[in-house]
Amino acid sequence: MSEVDAQLLGNATLLSLGEQMEAIGQTQLGACTARIVGLLTGQITDINILDHLLDDLLNAAHTADGAEVFRQVCRFLYPKHPRLVAEYVYAYRDVWGDDEIDQDESC
């Protein structure tokens, strides 16, 4: 195998991994949908469930859609649970290294 062929194979592998990560992120978001609806309708208020929801959303935040949903849920939760949200904002920064979230204190 030539060096060019190896590089092309490596690029294809990276592209495949990227596509797989995107699919995983979409699956993770899909798994959160019912809990997000429950949160928005006031049916879910248990702090442990909210903690698990934010944890799952943090894991899905490697995609653009996942990061946006994470931010929206944080903004929704912040007035009632500022400490919980703050923990996840810091975790988001640590995991994803995105300083863009610094621009809005509530997520």
C-alpha positions in Angstrom: 0.0 0.0 0.0 1.4 3.4 -1.0 1.6 6.3 1.4 -1.1 8.1 -0.5 -3.4 5.0 -0.3 -2.7 4.8 3.5 -3.5 8.5 3.9 -6.8 8.1 1.9 -7.7 5.1 4.0 -7.0 7.0 7.2 -9.1 9.9 6.0 -12.0 7.6 5.1 -11.7 6.0 8.6 -11.8 9.4 10.3 -14.8 10.4 8.2 -16.6 7.2 9.1 -15.8 7.8 12.8 -17.2 11.3 12.5 -20.4 10.0 10.9 -20.7 7.4 13.6 -20.3 10.1 16.4 -23.0 12.2 14.7 -25.4 9.2 14.7 -24.6 8.5 18.3 -25.4 12.1 19.2 -28.7 12.0 17.4 -29.6 8.7 19.2 -28.7 10.3 22.5 -30.9 13.3 21.8 -33.7 11.0 20.8 -33.5 9.2 24.1 -33.9 12.5 25.9 -36.9 13.7 24.1 -39.6 12.3 26.4 -37.8 13.8 29.5 -37.4 17.1 27.8 -41.1 17.2 27.0 -41.8 16.2 30.6 -39.6 19.0 31.8 -41.2 21.6 29.5 -44.8 20.6 30.5 -44.0 20.5 34.2 -44.4 16.8 34.6 -40.8 16.2 35.5 -39.5 18.2 38.5 -37.5 15.5 40.4 -33.9 16.9 40.7 -32.4 13.4 40.2 -34.2 13.0 36.8 -33.1 16.5 35.8 -29.5 15.7 36.8 -29.6 12.6 34.6 -31.1 14.5 31.8 -28.4 17.2 31.9 -25.8 14.5 32.0 -27.2 12.7 29.0 -27.5 16.0 27.1 -23.9 16.9 28.0 -22.8 13.6 26.5 -24.7 14.5 23.3 -23.3 18.0 23.1 -20.5 17.0 20.8 -22.9 17.7 17.9 -24.2 21.1 17.0 -27.8 20.0 17.6 -26.8 18.4 20.9 -25.0 21.5 22.1 -28.0 23.7 21.2 -30.5 21.5 23.0 -28.2 21.4 26.0 -28.1 25.2 26.0 -31.8 25.6 25.7 -32.5 23.1 28.5 -30.0 24.9 30.7 -31.6 28.2 30.1 -35.0 26.8 30.9 -33.8 25.2 34.1 -31.6 28.0 35.4 -34.3 30.1 37.2 -35.3 27.1 39.3 -32.1 25.2 39.6 -29.1 27.6 39.2 -26.6 25.5 41.1 -27.4 22.3 39.1 -27.1 24.2 35.8 -23.9 25.9 36.9 -22.3 22.5 37.6 -23.2 21.4 34.1 -22.0 24.6 32.4 -18.6 24.0 34.1 -18.7 20.4 33.0 -19.5 21.5 29.4 -16.5 23.8 29.4 -14.3 21.1 30.8 -15.5 18.4 28.4 -16.0 20.3 25.2 -13.7 23.3 25.8 -16.2 25.7 24.4 -15.9 29.2 25.8 -18.9 30.4 23.8 -21.1 29.3 26.7 -19.3 32.0 28.9 -21.2 34.7 27.1 -24.4 33.9 28.9 -24.2 33.2 32.7 -27.4 31.1 32.6 -25.8 28.7 30.1 
